[in-house]
Amino acid sequence: MTKNNSHTVKNVLIFTSSLGWGGAETHLVRIANELDKLNCKVQVAVVDGGGVNEQFLNSNISLLVFNRSKSLESYGNLMMSVFYLRRKIQEINPQVIYSVMDHANVFALLAILGLKTKPISVISVQNTPSKKYFFDRRLTSRLTLRLMKLLYRKASAVVASSEGVQHDLNKLIPSTLKNTRVIYNAGYDDNVIRLSKDIAKNITRNISIVVACGRLIYQKGFSYLLQAMNIVNKTRSVKLFIIGDGPEKASLLSLASELNILDRVVITGFVENPYQFMAQADVFVLSSIFEGCSNVIAEAMSIGVPVISTDCPYGPGELIDIGENGMLVPMENAQAIANAILYLLENPIFAAILSEKARSSVKKRHSTYIANQYYELFNALWNREGSKAII
C-alpha cells in the first residue's frame, strides 16, 4: 500500500466479531453508514454472520463474513480470523482499519503485525476495562486482557467511549496514555426517531409504564430495578417492560415472582424495534452497575422520555446533568431508583421539562456528529502517518 495523493481517507475497513444486538454493534453500524455518506468506501468484516444489526447497514456497504459454518467456538473463530483479516487487508489496502470491542481490537492489531506497510489502526474501547475483567474471569477474557496490555500501545489511536473509560483504561494500561482520546458513541440516528413513531401493540395506557433495555446480565443491575418496582407498586400501579434477553432471564422472572410483581413485569426478549416501547414509556431507567457509554440513554433522551440512570462508572454522568436533562441515582440502590420513579410519575410537569431539555442536550450524540469526529481523526492520522509502518 502506498500513500495516495489525497489528504482525505476514502477507504475504511471496519472489524468486529459480529453485528448482533448490542450497543457497540449498533454504534458500529451507525458509524459505517455515516462514513458511507461521506463518500468513503466502507467495508465491514465480521467473524460470524447473521447478526440482527446487519440489516441496518447501508446497501452499498460490503459485508465480509469470515466464518459461515460456525463450527468453532467464538474465540476460536476470532483467532482464525486473524489470518482472514490479514489477507483481506493485503487485498483491499484500506487506509484505516477501525475495530470495535476489546476482543476484536486485539485480533485486528495482531492481523497487521509484521506487515511492511500498514493501515492506520484505530481501536474502540466500549466498556470499563477494570470492571469488565473483574466480573468476567473466563480464560478467554484473561487472555484478551493480557493481549490488550501488549498491543494497545501499538495502535495509531485508542478511542474510549467516555472520559471515564479513558481514565480507567489509562490506569489499567499506562502505556495507552499517549494514544488514547475520547469520542462518544453514536448514541442515536434518524432511524431511532422514525422507528419510535410505531405503536407497540402490547402496551396498554391504563397504567404507568417504566421501560428498561439491555442484555439480561449482572452488569445491567436489573435485580435492583425489580426490587425498586416492588417498592413503587406499593404506592401506585406501574408496569415494567424490560427489552432484552440473556442468561439471567430465568432468575429475574423468579425474583419477580418472589416479590409478587410478576403480573407487573414483562421481559420481551429481543425485539427489532425497542424504540416503540421507549416512546410510550412514562420513565426510562438504566439500572447498571457499570457502563462504557450507554447508547440507550441517548436513544431514550432523543425520543423525549424522562430518564433515570444509576451514577455508575462510567458514561451516564457525562451525559446527564442532574435535574436538568435527567436524574442520576446511586447504583445498587433499589430505594433510590424507586424514589426517582415515583417523583417523575407524581410530577409530570417536571418530567416534561426534563424530556425537552434532554432532546436538546443529546444532539451532540447524533451519529452524524460523532462520525464526523471519527472522520477528522482518520484524516489527521492519515496525513500524519500515511502508510508508514507504526508497529
Legacy VTK file of the C-alpha trace (Angstrom):
# vtk DataFile Version 3.0
C-alpha trace
ASCII
DATASET POLYDATA
POINTS 391 float
0.000 0.000 0.000
1.379 3.416 -0.909
0.187 6.731 0.322
-2.143 8.314 -2.216
-2.192 11.984 -3.127
-5.478 12.648 -1.378
-5.413 14.235 2.035
-8.682 12.545 2.981
-9.456 8.966 3.844
-11.520 7.170 1.201
-11.095 3.503 2.093
-12.039 2.161 5.549
-12.265 -1.408 6.810
-14.302 -1.907 9.994
-13.909 -5.099 12.031
-15.719 -6.766 14.921
-16.830 -10.251 15.926
-20.466 -9.969 14.784
-23.255 -7.453 14.277
-25.502 -8.778 16.991
-27.952 -6.796 19.082
-25.902 -4.603 21.388
-24.828 -1.017 21.918
-21.334 -1.451 20.472
-22.635 -3.183 17.351
-25.321 -0.543 16.867
-22.686 2.183 17.215
-20.510 0.438 14.605
-23.352 0.259 12.077
-24.228 3.928 12.588
-20.600 4.987 12.071
-20.295 2.807 8.959
-23.455 4.294 7.454
-22.352 7.866 8.142
-18.867 7.271 6.673
-20.586 5.855 3.614
-22.454 9.170 3.253
-19.064 10.938 3.339
-18.107 9.080 0.144
-15.806 6.648 1.890
-15.598 3.142 0.559
-16.619 1.260 3.693
-16.326 -2.481 4.156
-17.385 -4.230 7.344
-15.698 -7.526 8.289
-17.185 -9.831 10.920
-16.174 -13.214 12.236
-19.701 -14.635 12.491
-22.520 -13.657 10.147
-26.254 -13.477 10.747
-26.310 -10.727 13.388
-29.543 -8.755 13.613
-27.773 -5.433 13.034
-26.573 -6.493 9.571
-29.921 -5.463 8.090
-29.314 -1.837 9.086
-26.109 -1.421 7.066
-26.462 0.814 4.012
-26.981 -1.308 0.911
-23.698 -0.346 -0.765
-21.532 -1.285 2.244
-19.841 -4.642 1.663
-20.205 -7.162 4.479
-17.362 -9.689 4.708
-18.094 -12.784 6.797
-15.093 -14.906 7.745
-16.919 -17.844 9.327
-20.268 -19.004 7.984
-20.153 -22.572 9.313
-19.928 -21.556 12.974
-18.158 -24.869 13.563
-15.749 -23.292 16.046
-16.331 -21.615 19.365
-16.462 -17.831 19.170
-12.934 -17.174 20.450
-11.577 -19.855 18.144
-13.303 -18.082 15.272
-11.620 -14.845 16.278
-8.195 -16.474 16.353
-8.732 -17.930 12.891
-9.987 -14.560 11.689
-6.521 -13.050 12.172
-5.374 -14.849 9.028
-8.504 -13.970 7.035
-8.330 -10.339 8.133
-4.630 -10.069 7.349
-5.241 -11.453 3.867
-8.177 -9.089 3.310
-6.075 -6.089 4.378
-3.386 -7.035 1.878
-6.056 -7.479 -0.799
-8.065 -4.258 -0.409
-5.381 -1.921 1.004
-7.582 0.099 3.384
-6.191 3.386 4.602
-7.783 2.787 8.002
-8.809 -0.290 9.942
-11.287 0.558 12.682
-12.187 -2.178 15.166
-14.795 -2.231 17.921
-14.684 -4.118 21.267
-11.608 -5.457 23.021
-11.522 -8.984 21.631
-11.814 -7.682 18.055
-9.281 -4.932 18.754
-6.510 -7.299 19.798
-7.044 -9.517 16.764
-7.112 -6.551 14.396
-3.770 -5.407 15.827
-2.383 -8.932 15.518
-3.527 -9.058 11.881
-1.351 -6.092 10.890
1.712 -7.145 12.890
4.719 -7.605 10.642
3.172 -6.127 7.502
5.666 -3.986 5.607
3.076 -1.268 5.227
0.068 -0.955 7.450
-3.246 0.838 7.527
-3.892 3.360 10.250
-5.223 1.342 13.205
-7.992 2.875 15.308
-9.488 0.737 18.043
-12.615 1.416 20.106
-12.859 0.554 23.811
-16.536 0.251 24.653
-16.653 -0.818 28.279
-14.925 -0.072 31.564
-11.956 -2.492 31.461
-11.250 -2.830 35.177
-14.918 -3.602 35.899
-15.487 -5.807 32.881
-12.497 -8.036 33.515
-13.084 -8.131 37.260
-16.548 -9.623 36.768
-15.633 -11.772 33.744
-12.957 -14.210 34.836
-13.167 -16.626 31.921
-9.872 -17.821 30.461
-10.659 -16.111 27.146
-11.247 -12.794 28.928
-7.971 -13.081 30.820
-6.231 -13.773 27.509
-7.884 -10.719 25.955
-6.707 -8.517 28.824
-3.158 -9.829 28.509
-3.167 -9.095 24.767
-4.623 -5.627 25.403
-1.672 -4.832 27.653
0.753 -5.987 24.972
-0.874 -4.483 21.890
-2.985 -1.404 22.665
0.049 0.879 22.885
0.817 -0.043 19.260
-2.462 1.295 17.829
-2.441 4.599 15.946
-5.269 5.693 18.229
-7.312 4.159 21.018
-10.795 5.685 21.195
-12.537 5.473 24.564
-16.317 5.742 24.566
-16.327 8.082 27.581
-13.926 10.070 29.727
-14.392 7.538 32.497
-13.434 4.668 30.211
-10.354 6.609 29.094
-9.254 7.198 32.694
-9.892 3.569 33.627
-8.025 2.226 30.591
-5.027 4.511 31.145
-4.845 3.444 34.786
-5.089 -0.243 33.892
-2.715 0.013 30.910
-0.477 3.082 31.440
1.208 2.600 28.055
-2.026 3.784 26.363
-1.727 7.295 27.836
-0.023 8.605 24.704
-2.549 7.385 22.119
-5.962 7.471 23.828
-8.707 10.012 23.193
-12.444 10.224 23.828
-15.116 10.082 21.158
-18.549 9.244 22.485
-20.586 6.547 20.791
-23.079 7.343 18.069
-25.939 7.418 20.565
-28.784 7.644 18.080
-29.603 8.291 14.445
-32.605 9.314 12.379
-33.851 5.707 12.365
-34.386 5.874 16.143
-36.756 8.815 15.762
-38.547 7.206 12.814
-38.989 3.823 14.494
-40.159 5.419 17.727
-43.319 6.542 15.942
-44.529 2.934 15.605
-47.085 1.765 18.143
-46.214 -1.142 20.453
-49.404 -3.193 20.358
-48.911 -4.969 23.698
-48.712 -1.777 25.776
-51.980 -0.533 27.225
-52.230 3.013 28.530
-54.381 2.410 31.606
-51.283 2.132 33.791
-47.964 3.981 34.187
-45.151 2.455 32.118
-41.479 2.110 33.016
-39.105 0.799 30.325
-35.569 -0.569 30.604
-33.437 -2.025 27.856
-30.339 -4.214 27.746
-28.852 -7.666 27.837
-30.007 -9.668 30.843
-26.663 -9.893 32.611
-25.356 -8.893 36.039
-23.790 -5.671 34.708
-27.229 -4.195 33.941
-28.438 -4.370 37.554
-31.968 -5.478 36.675
-32.425 -7.199 40.033
-32.260 -3.775 41.715
-34.806 -2.440 39.236
-37.197 -5.272 40.097
-36.790 -4.520 43.789
-37.491 -0.858 43.024
-40.653 -1.835 41.154
-41.804 -3.759 44.209
-41.463 -0.555 46.246
-43.142 1.595 43.590
-46.146 -0.708 43.251
-46.913 -0.366 46.942
-47.738 3.292 46.209
-49.174 3.232 42.682
-49.790 0.804 39.826
-46.822 0.699 37.443
-45.791 -1.839 34.818
-42.188 -2.538 33.845
-41.090 -3.597 30.364
-37.526 -4.908 30.104
-36.496 -5.027 26.441
-33.833 -7.664 26.072
-32.736 -11.236 26.538
-29.840 -13.015 28.162
-28.637 -15.617 30.653
-30.316 -14.028 33.708
-33.849 -14.129 32.309
-34.981 -17.108 34.404
-33.509 -15.718 37.634
-35.098 -12.307 37.033
-38.509 -13.850 36.439
-38.034 -15.927 39.589
-37.203 -12.773 41.556
-40.280 -11.011 40.163
-42.371 -13.974 41.315
-40.810 -13.888 44.802
-41.590 -10.161 45.026
-45.160 -10.871 43.894
-44.886 -8.446 40.968
-44.782 -10.958 38.117
-48.012 -9.508 36.717
-46.326 -6.084 36.628
-43.185 -7.189 34.741
-42.780 -8.061 31.063
-39.444 -9.299 29.716
-39.932 -9.054 25.960
-36.835 -10.841 24.721
-35.226 -9.440 21.600
-37.414 -7.044 19.609
-36.366 -5.407 16.346
-37.828 -2.069 17.345
-37.254 -1.268 21.023
-37.867 2.431 20.364
-41.620 1.983 20.073
-41.584 0.793 23.694
-39.363 3.679 24.808
-41.644 6.195 23.117
-44.646 5.024 25.143
-42.813 4.992 28.468
-43.520 7.434 31.244
-39.997 6.814 32.536
-36.899 5.111 31.151
-34.500 3.552 33.681
-30.892 2.421 33.351
-30.005 0.411 36.474
-26.461 -0.645 35.514
-23.584 -1.352 37.879
-21.065 -0.209 35.266
-21.175 1.022 31.674
-18.906 2.337 28.971
-21.083 4.924 27.291
-24.674 3.589 27.273
-26.363 4.238 23.944
-29.804 3.519 25.352
-29.754 6.659 27.495
-29.049 8.794 24.427
-31.728 6.948 22.471
-34.360 7.479 25.158
-33.411 11.140 25.532
-33.592 11.703 21.778
-37.131 10.299 21.760
-38.111 12.577 24.636
-38.537 10.129 27.503
-37.651 11.204 31.070
-34.505 9.254 32.015
-33.319 7.907 35.355
-29.871 6.324 35.470
-27.591 4.984 38.124
-24.477 7.113 38.501
-22.352 4.126 37.607
-18.838 4.095 36.205
-18.880 5.392 33.514
-20.864 7.283 30.906
-24.253 8.264 32.357
-22.790 11.053 34.478
-21.119 12.528 31.376
-24.463 12.865 29.601
-26.939 13.610 32.383
-26.957 16.850 34.348
-28.920 16.060 37.491
-32.304 17.691 37.474
-31.644 19.368 34.118
-31.989 16.672 31.456
-32.369 13.550 33.579
-31.901 12.060 37.043
-28.921 10.214 38.496
-29.251 7.892 41.484
-26.749 5.753 43.428
-26.108 2.352 41.891
-27.205 -0.883 43.581
-29.859 1.083 45.462
-33.429 -0.059 44.830
-34.933 2.546 47.151
-33.217 5.405 45.296
-34.457 4.096 41.945
-37.985 3.750 43.333
-37.949 7.264 44.790
-36.864 8.742 41.451
-39.537 6.816 39.516
-42.258 7.951 41.894
-41.055 11.556 41.788
-41.253 11.701 37.985
-44.650 9.993 37.886
-46.040 12.350 40.513
-44.539 15.475 38.917
-45.433 15.288 35.208
-44.591 18.942 34.519
-41.057 18.461 35.835
-40.799 15.230 33.815
-41.851 17.088 30.660
-39.206 19.775 31.261
-36.542 17.079 31.653
-37.677 15.489 28.384
-37.489 18.733 26.433
-34.037 19.596 27.738
-32.899 16.024 27.071
-33.820 16.257 23.379
-31.699 19.374 23.040
-28.705 18.225 25.092
-28.318 14.901 23.304
-27.906 16.343 19.800
-24.118 16.040 20.013
-24.534 12.257 20.321
-26.257 12.016 16.910
-24.490 9.632 14.538
-23.639 12.379 12.019
-21.885 14.485 14.650
-19.951 11.508 16.076
-18.981 10.085 12.669
-17.537 13.456 11.675
-15.277 13.297 14.733
-14.083 9.856 13.661
-13.545 11.051 10.106
-11.491 14.004 11.329
-9.395 11.621 13.432
-8.874 9.234 10.493
-7.770 12.098 8.256
-5.427 13.580 10.868
-3.754 10.207 11.401
-3.539 9.506 7.686
-1.927 12.859 6.950
0.477 12.392 9.846
1.424 8.766 9.354
0.209 7.711 5.939
1.263 4.173 5.174
4.345 4.249 7.367
4.910 1.168 9.486
3.867 2.045 13.021
4.122 -1.314 14.759
LINES 1 392
391 0 1 2 3 4 5 6 7 8 9 10 11 12 13 14 15 16 17 18 19 20 21 22 23 24 25 26 27 28 29 30 31 32 33 34 35 36 37 38 39 40 41 42 43 44 45 46 47 48 49 50 51 52 53 54 55 56 57 58 59 60 61 62 63 64 65 66 67 68 69 70 71 72 73 74 75 76 77 78 79 80 81 82 83 84 85 86 87 88 89 90 91 92 93 94 95 96 97 98 99 100 101 102 103 104 105 106 107 108 109 110 111 112 113 114 115 116 117 118 119 120 121 122 123 124 125 126 127 128 129 130 131 132 133 134 135 136 137 138 139 140 141 142 143 144 145 146 147 148 149 150 151 152 153 154 155 156 157 158 159 160 161 162 163 164 165 166 167 168 169 170 171 172 173 174 175 176 177 178 179 180 181 182 183 184 185 186 187 188 189 190 191 192 193 194 195 196 197 198 199 200 201 202 203 204 205 206 207 208 209 210 211 212 213 214 215 216 217 218 219 220 221 222 223 224 225 226 227 228 229 230 231 232 233 234 235 236 237 238 239 240 241 242 243 244 245 246 247 248 249 250 251 252 253 254 255 256 257 258 259 260 261 262 263 264 265 266 267 268 269 270 271 272 273 274 275 276 277 278 279 280 281 282 283 284 285 286 287 288 289 290 291 292 293 294 295 296 297 298 299 300 301 302 303 304 305 306 307 308 309 310 311 312 313 314 315 316 317 318 319 320 321 322 323 324 325 326 327 328 329 330 331 332 333 334 335 336 337 338 339 340 341 342 343 344 345 346 347 348 349 350 351 352 353 354 355 356 357 358 359 360 361 362 363 364 365 366 367 368 369 370 371 372 373 374 375 376 377 378 379 380 381 382 383 384 385 386 387 388 389 390
